[in-house]
Amino acid sequence: MPRPACLDATPRCLLPEPAEGWCPAPPALPPVQTPKEVPSAPQLRCGNKAALRERVACRLGLSETELRTELEIQYLPEECRALGADSRQSCVAQYRAFQPCWQMPLGPGRVACGRQVLKLGPVISEEVKICRGKTGTEQAICKADLRERVFSMIKFRFYELEERAEEILENAENKKPLEDFQVLIETKKQEFNAAGSKEERRQIILDVRSGWQKFVEEAREALSEGAPS
């Protein structure tokens, strides 16, 4: 009995036909796979806002998990954000070095931790004597380095007040006093960096003290609002 001709005009039928049987069945197509949705990368919620107060208010509205994600995407303290590219990296590194200090309970231990990070002894006058014992360029470098470490310690104390303020109003519904205080502190840090005289820096320190007193009063009112009657 003659074999039926291969009527399929595909390359497989242009090949010599097998000795017996019909044209081979076409190969099975692979199953169609629905592409999996790739989860979108987390986006900044607060760090991309234009104004300082907007960023502060936004961060205060985040949950702990959301804030952790935000900082993983971009860790850029406000003081560092205001600096030029050359100084920004060292500023961020210093803030990271301070992080273990906030795990310590409120009190002298935190301040001692900040001093340790800055390699600053408990008595500044002793550090000054060391610099005075040097001469020429070495003395100038020593004084400039000590000056920067002392200034960084002052700003650490500003930072420490921010942390204390957060702890005070951590569970309060009204976060406005905390928002105002954090905006004040971050602004004063930038002013301190730009200050050109001892008098300007002294005034900034006084402004921070006054701001802290105002915050304490407002925080007391905020906490009383949420207290059961």
C-alpha positions as CSV (number, residue, x, y, z in Angstrom):
1,M,0.0,0.0,0.0
2,P,1.5,3.3,-1.0
3,R,2.4,5.7,1.8
4,P,0.5,9.0,1.9
5,A,2.5,12.0,0.9
6,C,3.7,14.4,3.5
7,L,1.5,17.4,2.8
8,D,2.9,19.7,5.5
9,A,5.0,22.4,3.9
10,T,7.3,22.7,6.9
11,P,11.0,21.9,6.8
12,R,10.4,18.7,8.6
13,C,8.4,17.4,5.7
14,L,11.0,18.4,3.2
15,L,13.3,15.9,4.7
16,P,13.3,12.3,3.5
17,E,10.2,10.5,4.8
18,P,10.5,7.6,7.2
19,A,10.3,4.1,5.8
20,E,6.8,3.6,7.1
21,G,4.0,5.6,8.6
22,W,2.8,9.1,8.4
23,C,4.6,12.3,8.8
24,P,5.9,12.7,12.4
25,A,3.8,14.7,14.7
26,P,4.8,18.3,15.2
27,P,6.8,18.9,18.4
28,A,4.8,19.9,21.4
29,L,4.9,23.6,22.3
30,P,6.1,24.5,25.7
31,P,3.4,25.5,28.1
32,V,2.7,29.2,28.2
33,Q,4.1,30.7,31.4
34,T,2.6,33.8,32.9
35,P,5.4,36.1,33.8
36,K,5.8,36.7,37.6
37,E,5.3,40.2,38.8
38,V,8.6,41.6,40.0
39,P,8.0,43.5,43.2
40,S,8.8,47.1,42.9
41,A,11.7,48.5,44.8
42,P,10.9,50.4,48.0
43,Q,10.7,54.1,47.4
44,L,11.7,57.0,49.6
45,R,8.7,58.4,51.5
46,C,10.3,61.4,53.2
47,G,13.9,61.9,52.1
48,N,12.8,63.2,48.7
49,K,10.7,66.0,50.1
50,A,12.0,69.5,49.4
51,A,11.6,71.3,52.8
52,L,13.1,70.4,56.2
53,R,9.8,70.6,58.0
54,E,8.1,68.3,55.5
55,R,10.8,65.7,55.9
56,V,10.7,65.9,59.7
57,A,6.9,65.7,59.8
58,C,6.9,62.8,57.3
59,R,9.4,60.7,59.3
60,L,7.5,61.2,62.5
61,G,4.5,59.7,60.8
62,L,6.2,56.5,59.8
63,S,6.0,53.3,61.7
64,E,9.2,51.7,63.1
65,T,9.3,49.3,60.1
66,E,8.7,52.1,57.6
67,L,11.4,54.3,59.2
68,R,13.9,51.4,59.1
69,T,13.2,50.9,55.4
70,E,13.5,54.6,54.7
71,L,16.9,54.7,56.4
72,E,18.0,51.6,54.5
73,I,17.2,53.3,51.2
74,Q,18.9,56.5,52.2
75,Y,20.7,57.4,55.4
76,L,21.3,61.1,55.2
77,P,21.0,63.1,58.4
78,E,19.8,66.6,57.9
79,E,23.0,68.2,59.0
80,C,24.9,66.2,56.4
81,R,22.3,66.9,53.7
82,A,23.2,70.6,54.0
83,L,26.9,70.1,53.5
84,G,28.9,69.9,50.3
85,A,29.8,66.6,48.7
86,D,33.3,66.6,50.2
87,S,32.1,66.9,53.8
88,R,28.9,64.9,53.5
89,Q,30.6,61.5,53.5
90,S,32.5,62.1,56.7
91,C,29.4,63.6,58.3
92,V,27.4,60.5,57.6
93,A,30.1,58.3,58.9
94,Q,30.2,60.2,62.2
95,Y,26.4,59.9,62.6
96,R,26.7,56.2,62.1
97,A,29.4,56.0,64.7
98,F,27.1,57.7,67.2
99,Q,24.3,55.1,66.8
100,P,25.4,52.7,69.6
101,C,25.2,55.7,72.0
102,W,21.4,55.7,71.7
103,Q,21.2,52.2,72.9
104,M,22.5,53.4,76.3
105,P,20.0,54.6,78.9
106,L,19.5,58.4,79.3
107,G,22.3,59.9,81.4
108,P,26.1,60.4,81.6
109,G,26.8,57.2,79.7
110,R,25.4,58.6,76.5
111,V,27.6,61.7,76.8
112,A,30.6,59.5,77.6
113,C,29.9,57.4,74.5
114,G,29.8,60.6,72.3
115,R,33.2,61.6,73.7
116,Q,34.6,58.2,73.1
117,V,33.5,58.3,69.4
118,L,35.1,61.7,69.0
119,K,38.2,60.6,71.0
120,L,37.7,63.6,73.3
121,G,38.8,63.4,76.9
122,P,36.6,64.4,79.8
123,V,38.7,67.5,80.5
124,I,39.1,69.8,77.5
125,S,41.8,71.9,79.2
126,E,44.0,68.8,79.2
127,E,43.6,68.4,75.5
128,V,44.5,72.1,75.1
129,K,47.7,71.6,77.1
130,I,48.7,68.8,74.7
131,C,48.3,71.1,71.7
132,R,50.3,73.8,73.4
133,G,53.1,71.4,74.0
134,K,53.5,71.2,70.2
135,T,55.1,73.7,67.9
136,G,54.6,75.2,64.4
137,T,52.5,73.2,62.0
138,E,51.9,70.4,64.4
139,Q,50.4,72.8,67.0
140,A,48.2,74.4,64.4
141,I,46.9,71.0,63.2
142,C,46.4,69.9,66.8
143,K,44.3,73.0,67.7
144,A,42.2,72.7,64.5
145,D,41.5,69.1,65.2
146,L,40.6,69.7,68.8
147,R,38.4,72.6,67.7
148,E,36.4,70.4,65.3
149,R,36.0,67.6,67.9
150,V,34.7,70.1,70.5
151,F,32.3,71.6,68.0
152,S,31.1,68.0,67.1
153,M,30.6,67.3,70.8
154,I,28.4,70.4,71.1
155,K,26.3,69.2,68.2
156,F,26.2,65.7,69.7
157,R,24.5,67.3,72.7
158,F,22.0,68.9,70.4
159,Y,21.4,65.5,68.8
160,E,21.0,64.0,72.3
161,L,18.3,66.4,73.1
162,E,16.5,65.3,69.9
163,E,16.7,61.7,71.1
164,R,15.4,62.6,74.5
165,A,12.5,64.5,73.0
166,E,11.6,61.5,70.8
167,E,11.6,59.3,73.9
168,I,9.4,61.7,75.8
169,L,6.7,61.9,73.1
170,E,7.1,58.4,71.7
171,N,3.6,57.3,72.5
172,A,1.9,60.7,72.3
173,E,-0.8,61.3,69.7
174,N,0.2,65.0,69.4
175,K,3.7,65.1,67.8
176,K,3.6,68.8,66.9
177,P,5.9,69.8,69.8
178,L,8.4,67.2,68.7
179,E,8.2,68.3,65.1
180,D,8.9,71.9,66.1
181,F,11.8,71.0,68.3
182,Q,13.5,68.8,65.7
183,V,13.2,71.5,63.1
184,L,14.7,73.9,65.5
185,I,17.6,71.6,66.4
186,E,18.4,70.8,62.8
187,T,18.3,74.4,61.9
188,K,20.6,75.3,64.8
189,K,23.1,72.6,63.8
190,Q,23.4,74.2,60.3
191,E,23.7,77.7,61.8
192,F,26.4,76.4,64.2
193,N,28.4,75.1,61.2
194,A,28.1,78.4,59.5
195,A,28.9,80.6,62.6
196,G,32.0,82.7,62.2
197,S,32.5,83.8,65.8
198,K,32.4,82.6,69.4
199,E,29.5,85.0,70.1
200,E,27.4,83.5,67.3
201,R,28.0,80.0,68.6
202,R,27.2,81.0,72.2
203,Q,23.9,82.5,71.1
204,I,23.0,79.3,69.2
205,I,23.7,77.2,72.3
206,L,21.4,79.6,74.3
207,D,18.7,79.3,71.6
208,V,18.8,75.5,71.9
209,R,18.5,75.7,75.7
210,S,15.5,78.0,75.3
211,G,14.0,75.7,72.7
212,W,14.4,72.7,75.0
213,Q,12.6,74.5,77.8
214,K,9.8,75.4,75.5
215,F,9.6,71.8,74.2
216,V,9.3,70.4,77.8
217,E,6.4,72.7,78.5
218,E,4.6,71.8,75.3
219,A,5.4,68.1,75.8
220,R,3.8,68.2,79.2
221,E,0.6,69.6,77.7
222,A,0.7,67.1,74.9
223,L,1.0,64.2,77.3
224,S,-1.8,65.5,79.5
225,E,-4.1,65.7,76.5
226,G,-3.8,61.9,76.0
227,A,-4.0,61.0,79.7
228,P,-7.2,59.4,80.9
229,S,-9.4,61.8,82.8
